[in-house]
Amino acid sequence: MTHKEFKLDAEQLNTLLKAIKPTPVMVFGTYVSGLDRQERANEAWKLLGDELGFEHMTVRPVSGKSEEYFTANIKELKKLTKKD
């Protein structure tokens, strides 16, 4: 897999920061409504990965750079084959 540096634009960064913001939840016995912060963050990274073409679970910050910079593995395109 190829590792590449990416930079989020202002809108993408804002979307990610909103996803990790604490939100109220309701607890019904052992059931907790809504997604927790980690689940929301993972979903936001997955959507960004789909948009920008990287594997969302391979994201790492870039040391010495601001929060909009990160590295991740590039998604490999699946080869399309035509079967007779």
N, C-alpha and C positions, 0 to 999 in steps of 0.2 A: 504494500500500500504506500502511496505517496502522501507525505505530510506537507501541508501548505499553510502559509500565514494568510489570515483573513482579517478584514476590518468591517465592523458593523457601521451602517450609516445611522444617523440620529434616530430615525423612526424605528429601525430594528433594535437598537439599544434600548429605546424607551419601551418597546414591547416586552423585551426580556426583563427589564427592571420592574415593570408592572406585574409580570408573572411571579416574581419572587417576593412581592410586597405581601405582608401579612393580611389575611382576610378573616372576617368572623366566620365561625362554624357553629353548627348546632350539634349537640350530643344527645342521642336517644338511646339510653342504656349503653350497649357496646358499639352502637353505630354512630359514626361521625360523618356529618354531611360535608360534601365538597371535597376537593382535592387538597392535599397538604402542599406546602411550599415546594418541597422537592419534586413532587409529581408535576406541579405546574411548571417548574423550571425545566424539567426533563421534556415536557411537551413543547415548551417554547423553543428549546434547543433543537428538538426534532423538526419542528416546522421551519426553523431557520436552516437546518441542514438540508431539508428537501428543497428549499428555495435557492440556497447557495451551492449545493452539491457537495456536502461533506457529511461524514459519519458523526452523528450528534454525540455519541458516547465516547468519542476520542478527543473532545475539545480540551485544550490546555491553555492557560494564560501565557502571554509573552512577557517574560521578565524585562522590566525597565520601560515598558510601554503602557499607555493608558488602557482602561477597561474595555475599549471597543476592539482591541487587537487580541487575536487568539490564533492558535494553530489547531489543525484537525486533519484527519485522513480524508482524502478526496474519495467520494463514492465512485466505485468502479461501475461502469456501464455494463449492463448485461448484454451479451451478444444476442442479437435476434437471429434465429435460424428459421428458414422456411423448410417445412417438411413436405415432401411430395405425397 
